[in-house]
Amino acid sequence: MGRMTLQELLVREEELRLTAYPDSKGYLTIGVGRCIDKRVPGAGLSRLEVLYLLNNDVAHVKRELAAELPFTVTLLDETRRTILEAMVFQLGLPHFLGFHHMISAVQAQDWDTAADEMLDSDWARIDSPARAQRMADAMRSGKLSED
């Protein structure tokens, strides 16, 4: 039997967990013993780790949306495709697909109706009103504002 690496030992002793859990002291932890509890100094993720996770999530969202709406996504300009991808990122694909009228308007390239449909939702009224307004404005204009 070969020598056990540090990683193998830690996975055995700490376990590999894909979701957050309380450790033996009650601190929020994830992965292999990575404390992410804000009560612990120095806990959390580095900027590079967060960006790595974000890049993975973005790639997943792009694949998911392209698989679900291939013709729509390939025919859209970059701004409007980005808006749809951002909605999938926040809402998840199943909830995004509930925006039937918006998706139909996007397919018809009726940007005003698509924007109106985005705003006619609990997402816009309750969950994320400012974000929804910015995204609807971008859907209408085809331009993403940096402010």
Secondary structure, 3 states (H helix, E strand, C coil): CCCCCHHHHHHHHHCCEEEEEECCCCCEEEECCEECCCCCCCCCCCHHHHHHHHHHHHHHHHHHHHHHCHHHHHHCCHHHHHHHHHHHHHHCHHHHCCCHHHHHHHHCCCHHHHHHHHHCCHHHHHHCHHHHHHHHHHHHHCCCCCC
